[in-house]
Amino acid sequence: MTDERDKTAWRADILARRKALPAEVREREATALAAAAGELVAAAAEPGQADRTTWVAAYVPVGGEPGSLALLDALRAGGARVLLPVTGEPGPLEWAEYTGPEGLRRGRFGLREPVGDPVVNGIAMAAAILVPALAVDRRGVRLGRGAGYYDRSLSASRADARLIAVVRDEELVDRLPEESHDHRMGWALTPLGGLRRLEDRAGN
């Protein structure tokens, strides 16, 4: 079934649902997402190159976004090095390494960002990229908040990077409106479903 609502209506509906979510549900879902870290690291690992560093680009959830710092810590515990975005003027994001909660500071828009220097070409090193989303459909079309930071940044990612939208299970939907500049996701990560491949993205 196709829902023809435009992006503004989708955003308003999902943000309202997230705002109404009880704290205990948020915590339970964050714990489930952190438990999927091992699967994420294994999926991102370079085939046949066990000695090569696995880089995963992620983010610190804000507001009602699913997840928590526990996922980032679990990724590091699983052997990955984690990159987080550093916001600036509108344009592609810069990335710095996450070294633990004590290494975060309050950045632009109130986001928590690493204190270290940006990693040159950071996004191009990531074998997997966890992308914040309000929803994603089964074709891989992602609904973001509309600022365009990720759509401008993902063009610099590796061709074989696994692009993973992190959403609640009910936010994986049949069909979303799509624009020409949207980058499709290859995977979704949800609390109950874990890491799952989406249907129509070829190659990775």
N, C-alpha and C positions, 0 to 999 in steps of 0.2 A: 504494500500500500504506500502511495506517495503522498507526503504531506507538503502542500504547496505554500506554507507560511514562509514569509521572507526571513532573512537572518535576524532582523531586529526583534521580531516576534519570538523566534526561537530563543534568542539570548534572554529576553525578559522572562520567559517561562522557565528556563533552566536555572537562571540565577535565583528566581523566587523559590524554586524547589530546593536548591542547595541551602538557601538561607533558613528554610524551615526544617532542615534535617536535624534531628536530635543529636546532641554531643556524643552520646554513647554509640550511635550508629557511625558517626564520623571516625571515632576511635577504632571501632571494630574494623571498618573498611581500611583504615590506614595500616593497621596491623596485618591485614590480609595482603595488602600491596607490598609491604616490606617482606613478607614471607615469600614473595615471588622473585626476590632479588637473585637467588641462585639460578633460577631459570633464565632470567634476563642476562646474567653474565655468561652463562653457557651458550645462549643464543648469539651473543655478540662476539664470542671468542673467535680468533682467527683460525680457520681450519688448518691443521697440520703445523701450526706455529705456537706451540704451547708456551714457549719462552718469550713471546711478544706481548707487550703491555696491551691490555684491553682498556680502551677509553670509552666511557659512556657519558654523553651529555645529558644533563637532567636539569632540574629547577627546584626551588624551594616553594612548596605550595603556599598560597595566600588566600585569605577569605574562605570561601567554601570549597576550594579546589581539593580533590581527593588526594590523600597521601600525607606524608610528614617527613621530618628529618630522619626518621627511622629507616625509610627506604634508602636514602643516600648512604647512611652508615652501613646498612646491610650490603649495598653494592660494593663499598670499600672492603668490608669484611670478606666478601666473596672473591676479592682479588682484582677488582676493577679500579681504575683511577677515574675520578668523577669531575666533570667540568660543569660549572654553573654560569648562567648568563650574567653579564654586567651591563646594565642599561645606560644609555646616554641619549644623545640626540636621535631623532627618528632616523632609522637606517638599520643595517645589519647589526646584530648583537656582537659584543666581544665576550670572551669566555675566560674564566680563571678557574684554577683547581680548587676543589672543595677538600679541606683537610680536617674537617670536623666542626661541630657547632661553635666551638670557641674561635674559629677562624672566620666568622661571619660578621658583617657590619650592616647597618641600615643604609640602604642606597636610595636611588631615585625611585619615586612613587611609593616609598616605604618598603620596598622589597629588600630581602636579606641577601647580601652578595659577599663573595670571598674578598678577603683583605689583600690577597696577593696580586701581583702584576698579571695582566692578561696574557694568556698563552697565544703565541703567534699561530695563526691558522688553526685555532683550537677546534672549531667545528669540523674541519676537514680531517681531523685525526679520529673522530668518534666513529666507532663501529655500530653503535646504537645511539639513538637520540630520543629521549623521553620528551614528548611535546605536550604542554598543557592544552586542554581542549574543554569546551563546554559540551561538545558532543562530537561523535564521529559516525559516519554511516558505513554500511557493509561494503561500499565501493572504495572506502578510504577517504572520502571527503570529510574534512575537519572543519568544525565551527569554532573559531577563536573569539576573542573579545573585540576584534575589529581594528586594533592598532597596527597590525601588519608586521610587527617585529619578526615573527617567525617565518612568515612567507618570504621576507627579504633575506633572512639568514640561511634558510635551508638550501638556497641555490648554491651555496658554497660547500655543502656537505658532500661526502663521498657518494659515488653513484650506487655503491653496494651497501650503504648505511641502512640499518633497519630504523625506519621512522615509526615511532610507537606513540599513539595518542593515549593519554592516561585519562580515563573517564570512569564514572560509576556505571554499573551494569545497565541501568535503565537509560543511560545516555549513549549507548550503542544502538543506533536506530536504523531503519530501513533506507531512508533517503533524506539528504539535506540539500538545500540550494547550493550551487557551485558557481564560482566565478573563474575567469581564465587564469588569474594569478595564484589561485589556491594550489598548494602542494598536497598531493594525496599521501595518506599514510599507508604503510604496508601492514601495520599491526595495531592492535588495541590491547591495552592492559587494563583489566577491571578487577575489582576485589573478589568477586565470586568466580569469574571465568578465567582469571589469570591472563597469561599471554596468549593471544589468539591471532591467527593470520586473517587478514581481510581479503575479500574475494577478488577484486579486479586489478590489483597492482601487480604487475609482472616483474620478475627479476630478483626481488629480495624478499 
